[in-house]
């Protein structure tokens, strides 16, 4: 069963209750005619201890994957203790494991229904196997009925587990059982073999069952060493894949940097012509003319474009200066609304309006404008966009831009910051990529949280101290 903290469904609670009642009734029936003696108590204590150890020390079979071994001591108990004592050993061992787990791993909280189910299922499967062996083999460990007892124990265990798990996962229980049998059948068979060897040792001498622990310890140690090596290899492979991704990203950045700088260089001359012509025309138009105001707005936009180009071309280095976050954000919102030309009302929540980071104002304004444009584009004319400034618990400034649009599809999230990756009909796929690059140049973080129910929230997290006088190195590949 899955370790989950979700409240169990009614169907699951009913099924667990049925199994629990069956387990209690079955255990009471098997224990009712017990005759206690010292040897019996020693046997129960010994086998329940082995159940505890098998649960507490599962075999590591793969990186971050461990397999329980409780089947072995439970089957041994079914063969040597008799039905009633076998059930007691199984339940006591299971309860002891839960107590140890609670103190050993306090962060692990096993749901009550899982504990009840595990104990009831164990008492049922162990008790049935013990009863079959007791009635048909007459205590002989060479009887073929041992195979029938093992089959009954496995079928009861796997069927009940499959039934409960399929109820939680809403899948076909028969299919789930068959998949589990194909995967865990061979390992379970080996555990039954270990249990049988333990029963043989116990029959020879009660304490001789401890000799079975030696090969188990050797196997456990071997698996642990192998798994540790596999874990290191897996981590090394992940590191190599990460480096490959970084190299690919660096290559993309270099290519894009070359294109951007070449384009910026080519834009300077026509941009000077545009600004010159606008200034000459404005000299000929009265300042109170509405056209003058529109031309002035166009001229300011042209000069901002020129500043942005200079930020990339000025010896590929920029001296940082104080960033007036409120002013930059207000300018970015105005530019975004002009660019999108949508009747959207943007709500501003400047909780921490006195923050001051450092960086390159021209670049940061461009990054914020791209983010606001994306938010406006994501909502209909009746939608809403909220822009806020606050501080996080570490004192950094957080600029959040939220919208109530349809959200970003899950399959697009992993390529969200890739250049030229866009879902917009006329988009270039550069806006988010450029914004992330600029924020990271400012030693900040750009985080995106999106869902179909809540829309999208983009956070720009910038440090506010320790940056004075630093320089930002802008890639200068291919500059002409």
N, C-alpha and C positions, 0 to 999 in steps of 0.2 A: 504493500500500500504506500501511497505517496505521503511524504511528510509535509503536511499543509496546515496552515492556520485558518483556512476558510471554514466557515460553519458548515457542517455536513448537511446534505440534503435530507429530506424526510425519507426518501427511498433508502438512502444509505443507512440512516439511523434504524429503520425497520429491519434491514438485513443484518446489521451488526447485532441488534437486540435478539433476533432469532438465533444467530450463531452463538451468542453469549448464553442464552437460555439452554440451548442444546449442549454447549460445553459444560455448563454447571450440572445439568441433569446427568449427563454421561459420566462426569467425574464422580458425582455422588454415588452413582450406581456401582462404579468400579471400586471405590474406596470402602463401600459399606461392609464388606466382609473381610477386611484386612485384619491380620493378626500381627501385632507389632513385636519386634525383637531387636536386639542390638545390631545384628548383622544387617537387618533391613534398613535401620536408620543410617548406618554407615554407607550402605549402597546408595540410598537416596541422597545423602549429603555429597558423596563423591560424584555421582552423575549430574546432580544439579550444579555443582561447582564447574564441571566440564561444560555444561550448557552455558553458564555465565561466561567462562573464558572464551568459548567459541563465538559468543555474541560480541564480546568486548574487543576481540582481536580478529576481525575479518581479514581474509587474505587479499592483499592488493594484487589485482590481476591486470590492471592497466592504469595509465596515468589518471589520477583522480577517480578511479573506479575500484571498489572493493566488494568482495563476495563473502557473504556470511557462511559459517561452517556449522551452524547449530543442528543441521540434519544428522550429522555423524553421532554426537552424543545422545540425541533423542532416539535414534534407531537402536543404539547400543542399550539404552535404558529399556526400550520396548522388548528387547530380546532377553535381558537378564534379570529384570526386577519384577516382572509380572505386571498385569494391567494397572492395578491400583497404584502401586509404587511408582510405575513409569509416569503416570499422569501427575503424581505429586512432584516428582523430580523435574518434570517439564515445566509445571506452573511455578514452582519455587525458583528454578533457574531463570525463568523469564522475568519474574518479579524482581529478583536480585539484579538482573541486568538493567532493568529500568531504573532502579535505585542508584546503581553505580553510574549510569549514564547521566542522571540528574545532577550528581555531584562532580563527575568527571568533565562533562561538557555542559555547563549550565546554560550556554547559549542555545542548545538544542532542546526544543520543546516538542515532545511527541504528543499529538492530539489524543484525548482520552479514548475516543472511539477506536483509534488504531491500537492502543494498548489492550483494550478489552477484546478486540477482534483477535489480535495475535495470541493472547493467552487462551481464548476459547478454541481457536482453530488448532493450536498446538495440542491442547488436551484431547480434542476429538481425533486428530490424525494419529497421535502417539498411542492413545488408548485403544483405537481400533486395531492398529498394527500389533500391539501387545496382546490383545485378546485373540486375534487370529493365530499368532504364534503359540500362545498358551494352550488353545484348544486343539490345534491341528498338529503341532510339532511335539507336544508333550515334553518341552524343555530341551529337545535335541537340536544342537546347532548345525547338524548336518542334514536336517529335514528340508525338502524342496519347498515346504510351506513358507520358508523364510522369504523366498521370492514373492510369494503372494502377500506377505505382510509388508514388504518394501513397496510393492505396487500400490497396495491400499493406502499406505501412508503418503506416498507421492500424489496419488490421485485426489485424495481428500484435501491435502494442502494446496495443490496447484489449482484445483477447481474452485475452492472457496476464495483464494486470493484473486483468481481471474474474475470471479463473479463480482466481488467488491470493487476491484480496479476498473472493470468495464462499466460498472454503474457510475463511478466517478468520471470516467473519460467519455462515457456515452458511446461505446463501441460494442461490436458483437463479442459476447463472452467466449464463444467457441473459437472464433478467430484469435482472440487474445490468448486463450489457453494454448492453442497450437503454436503461435509465435513464441510464447514463453517456453514451451516444451522443446522446440527446436533449438532455442538459444541456451537454455539452462539444463536440458536433459542430461547430456554427458557429464557436466560437472556434478550434478546431483547424484548420478550413478556412482561416481568416485567417492562421494561423501557416504553413501550407503555402504560401500566397500570398507571405508575407514570405520564406520560404526560396527560392521560385522567383525572386523579385526579386533576392535575394542571389546566386543562381547566375548570373543574367544579368549582374550587375555584375562578378562574378568572371571571367566569360568575356571581358568587355571588357578588364579589367585586374585582375590578382590583388589589388592593394591597393584597387581601387575598391569592393570589397565593404564597405569601411568606410563608404561613402556611405549604405549602407542603415541604418547605425546612427543617422543623423540623424533620419529619421522615427520610428524606434523610440524614440529619446530623447524626441521631442516627445510621442508617444503616452504614454510612461511618465510624463512630467512631468504631462500633462493628467490621466491617471488618478489620479496621486498627489494632485494638488490636489483633484480631485473626491471622492476617497475620504476625504481629511482633512476636507473640509466635511461629508460624510455622517456621518463619525464624530462630529464636534461636534454635528450635528443629532440623531443617535441618543442621545448623552449627554444633550443638553438634554431630549429626550423622556423619557428614563429619570428625569431629575431631576423633571420635571413630574409623572410618574406616582408617584414617591416622595412628593412634596408632597401629591398628591391622597390617597394612602393615609394620610399623617400627619394631614391635615385630617379624613378620615373617622374615624380612630382618636380624634382629639381630640373630635369630636362624640359618639362613643360614650362616651368617658370623662366628658364633661360630663353626658350623659344619665344614665349610671350613677351618677355622683357625686351628682346631684340625688336620684335614687331612694334611694341608700344613706343620705344624710344625713337625708332626710325620714323614712325607715324607722327610723333610729337615734333620731331625736327622738321618734317615736311609741312606741318600745319602752321608753323610760326609766321612764315612770309604772308600767306593769304590772310591770316588773322590780323596782322599789322595793317594790311590794306583795308580790312573791314572796319577796324577801330578808327583808322585815319579818316575814312570816308564818313563815318558816323559823326565824328567830332566836327568835320567841316560843315556837314549838313546842319548840325545843331547850332552853329554860329549864325545860320541864316534863318532860324525859326525862333519866334518869340518864346520866352520861357513859360508864358501862361498858356501856350497852345497845347492841347491834349496830345498832339503828335510828339511834342518835345519830350513829354514825360515817358512816352513809350520808347522813344529813341534812347533816352537816358537809361532806361531799364535794359535795353538791348546792349548798350555800351558797357554797362556794369557787368553783364553776363559775359561779354567778350573779354573784359579785363580779368574776370575770374578764371576764364578758360586759359588765358595767357599765364596767370599765376600757377595754375595746375601744370601746365607744360614746363614752366621754369622749375617747378619742384622736381621734375624728372631729368632735366637737362643741366641743372646748375652744378656741374662737376660731380654729379652722382652722389652728392653729400648735402645734408641739410642740418643746420644748427637748430636744435629744439628751442621752443619758446613756450610760455604759458598758454594753455588752452582755456578759453572762456567757454565752458561746456554749454551754458544756457544760450549764449549768443550764437555759437556754432550750430546748436540744435535748432534754434528758431530760424536761422538762415537756411539750414538744410530742409526744414519743413516748407518754407516759402518757395524754395527752388523746386521741391518735389511736387507741390500743388500746381505750380506754374507748368511744370513739365507734363504732368498727367492730365491736367485740365478736367478734373472730376469734382463734382459738388460734394466732397466729403468733409465732414466736420471732424477735425482732429482734436481729441481731448488731451490736454497737457497737465501732467501731475509731477511738478518739480518739487519733490519732497526735500531733496538735498540740493538746493539751488546755489549753494555757496562753494561747491566743490571746484577745484582747479587742478587739472592734470597738466602734463607737458607733452609737446610733440610738434607736429607740423600742421597748423590750422587748415591750410588749403587741402591737404590730403584727407584729414579727418572730416572736414565738411563734405567732401566728395563721398566718403564712405557712408556717412550718416544719410546723405541724400539718397544714395542707392537703396539703402535699407527702407527708408520711408516710402520711396517710389514702389518698391516691391509690396509693401503693406497696402498701399492705396490700390495698386493693381489687383490685389487678391480679393478685395471686397466689392460688392455691388454699390450702386449709388446710395442705397439706404444703409450700407454697412457702417461700421465704426472702427476707428484706429485710435489707440491710446499710446501716447509717448510719455515716458516717465524718467526721472533722474532720482537715484537713491544710492545708498551705500550698503554694501553687504557686510557680513560679520567680520571680515578682515579689513574693513575700512576702505576698500577699493570703490571707485565710482562705477555704478551700474546704469547704463542707458538702455532702457527696455522699450521696444517697439512692438505692440501687440495689435492683432487684427482678429475679427470674428469671421474670417473667410472660411472656405471649405477645407483649409489645411493642405499640407503637402503630402502627396501619395507616398506610402511606405517604400515603394520600390525606387523612388527618386531621392530618398534621404541620403543614401550612401554616396551618391554622386552629386550631392547638393553644391559642393564647393569646387567641382571640377570646371575648368574653363571650357566655354562653348557648350555647356550643358544647360538647357533651358526647356521649360514647358510652355513658354509664351509664344504666341503665333509670330510676333515680330521681334522676339527677344534675341540678344546676342550671346547670352550665357556668360557675360563678363562681370556683371554688377556684383553678385555675391562673392565671386572669386576675388575681385578687386577689393571689396570691402574687407574680407577676411585677411587678405594679404596686408592691407594698410593697418588694420587693428593689430596684427601680430608684429608688424614693424614697430608699433608703439608699445610692444611688450604686453599686449592685452590679449583677451580671449573673445571669440565670437561664438556664442552658443545659440542653437536653434531648437525649440521645442514645439512640435506641431501634432495636432490630432484633428480628426474630422469633426469631433464634437466641440472643441474649444477654439479652433483656429490656430494661429501661429504666433509664437512669442520669440522675438530675437533679442538677445542680450549682448551688449558691448560692455565688457568689463575692463576697466583701465586702472592701472596703479596710479596713486596720487603723490607718491614721495619717492625720492632717491633717483630722479631722472635728470636733474639739472645739469645742463652743459653736455649731455651725451649727444652723440651723433647717430643719425640713421644712415645706413649704407643702402642705397638703392641700386639694384643691378644695372650695370652700364654696358651689357653685352651688345655689341653691334652698333654702338653709337657712332654716328657719322659726323 
